[in-house]
């Protein structure tokens, strides 16, 4: 990502918010969550409120393999899912990858070079905030103290398997302040936290 930080602009930066589905035992396998109208509406609102989305390569490729086909009508999907796919198509998508350089999906951008600087520049350029949706990348960015908020959708399931949240660990405990809690009819709970201090 081109550009550089200018002094005095740190306060105008958008926040970086990590959001993900997780089971009670910490599993982040996307097939273990409850996918219904309520959960889709939740993530749609988060996407609508953000200025950009940030993924690692694996998450990007998982999304790229399905959602563009929904937009084109090559995959049968309910109208609500197609509407979500169209919004996702239009949203700026940023990808961190050391192994892939070509990202042809509409509005996709590759973050190259120094990871910390690249993410700071993205936050500076995105006053509406950046939504981070990749767990391995979240661990890397948390180690760099770059994540500002956390929006976890905790599902009423015990998966009994991985992958799990922050399974490769952090060097120290991350203390958070609770902003809000919202229970869903399906038993899931949306939890919003902000970094303490």
Secondary structure, 3 states (H helix, E strand, C coil): CCCCCCCCCHHHCCCEEEEEEEECCCECCCCCCCCCHHHHHHHHHHHHHCCEEEEEHHHHHHHHCCHHHHHHCCCCCCHHHHHHHHHHHHCEEEEECCCCCCCCCCCEEEECCCHHHHHHHHHHHCCCCEEECCHHHHHHHHHCCCCCEEEEEEECCCCCCCCECCCCCCCCCCCEEEEEEEECCCCCEEEEEEECC
